[in-house]
Amino acid sequence: MGKFSRDKGKRGEREVVNILRDELGRDLEIGRNHAQCDKGGSDIAGNLPYSIEVKNHDKTSVGLWWQQACKQATPGKAPVLIYKVPYKGWRVVLELDLFSVFPTDNGDVIEMDIYTFCNLTREFIASAVMVDDNRPTLHLDS
């Protein structure tokens, strides 16, 4: 991978971090994962319940990127792919069951813009409770 491609990827990661901080609150611990080259894992590190893979390319390969996001996801965190469509903005792919009240466990994914993802995440965090492994889980009142 050339220097231009690496720099473009880093710029994309920084842009996503800034959007997440602006939309979700500056008090959340969110930042680029500087150890990803050595240790692998997510592009974005922090205290969100997601393992985030960021792609900033001219040509989209969503299927391949989603496979990579799932393969490299941090254990205990849900895989999320955030990619940029040139001249259209950031898109997010995640498992449909992540925000579903009635999970199906069939692996279906859903795509949305990054601001819809942030809105859902804000609601998810607001209604989450911590469980034994310190991972937020949706709390449903009976």
N, C-alpha and C positions, 0 to 999 in steps of 0.2 A: 504494500500500500504506500502510495506516494505521500509526501509532506502535505500537499494541497488537500488530499482526501482526509488525512488525519486531522488537519486543522479545521476542515469543514465539519467533520464529526464532532470535534471539541466545541466548535461554535454552536452547533445544534444542541449539544448537551447543556451548555450554559444557557441557551435560550429557553429550553424546557425547564431547567431549574428556576430561572427567573419567573416564568409564567406560573409554575407551581407555587412558588413563594408568594407571589402577588395574589393569587387566587385562593390559596389555602391558609395563608397567614405566615408572617415572618417568624413566628415562634416555633414552627416546625423545623426539625433538623433535616434539611434536604440539601444535597450537594452532589457534585460529580464524584464518582468512585475512582480516585486516582490510582488505586491498586488493581484495577481491572485487568491491566496488561499482564501483571505478574500472577494474579490469583484467579482471574476470570470473574464471572458473576455479573451483577447488574451494572448498567452505566450510571445510574443514579442511586446514591446511597442515602439512607436516612431512616426515620422512624415511621414511615408509611407502611401499610401492610402489603406493599407491592414490591416486586422485583422488576424494575423498569429497564427495558432495552430501548435505546434511542437510535433512529436512523435518519440521516439527512443526505439523501441521494437524489440525483436527477431522475433516475429510473426506479420505479417501485417494484419490489419483489416481496409483497406482503406475506405470501405463503411461506417462503423461505425464512423471512425475518421472524415470523410467528414461531416457527419450529425452533429457531435459535433462542428466542426469548424463553420458550418453555424448557429447553434443554439447559440453559444457563441460569434459570431462576434459582434464587437463594432458597434453600429449604425452609419451609414454613411461611413463605410469602407467595402471593399470587402473581403469575407472570403477566406483564403488561407491555405491549409494544406501542411506542409513540414514534410516528414517522411524519416527515414533512412532505407534503405534495407541493411541488414548485408552483408559486403564485396563488396557492389556495390555502396554505396554512397547515397546522398540525392536526393529525388524525390519531386516534387511539383505538387499539384492538385489545380486547380482554375476553375472558370467559364469561358467557352470559350468566352463569350461576353465581358469579361474584356478588351481584346486587339483587339476586332473585330471592323472593320469599319462599318459593317452592323449587329448590334445586333439582335438576334432572341428572346431573353427573354424566351427561352424554358428550361433553367436549365442545358444544356449540359455542361459537364466538360472536361477538357483536362489535361493531365499529361506530365511533362517534367522534365529534370534534373535541378538542382538548378542553374547551370551556364547559361542555356538558359533562365530561369526565370529572372536572374539578367540582362542579355542582353536586354530582352524585357522591364524590369522595367526601365533601364537606358534610353531607347528610349522613353518610356511613360513619364517619368519625364521631359526629355528634350523638349517634345512637348506638355506638359500639361499647362493649364492655370488654375488659381484659380477662382472658382465660389463663389457665395454668402456664402455658408456654409464652405468655406475655404478648400474644398476638390478638389484635382487635377482632372481635366477632360480632356480627349483627345481633342485637338484642331485640327480640320480639315480645311485646307485651301480650299475654294471653287474655 
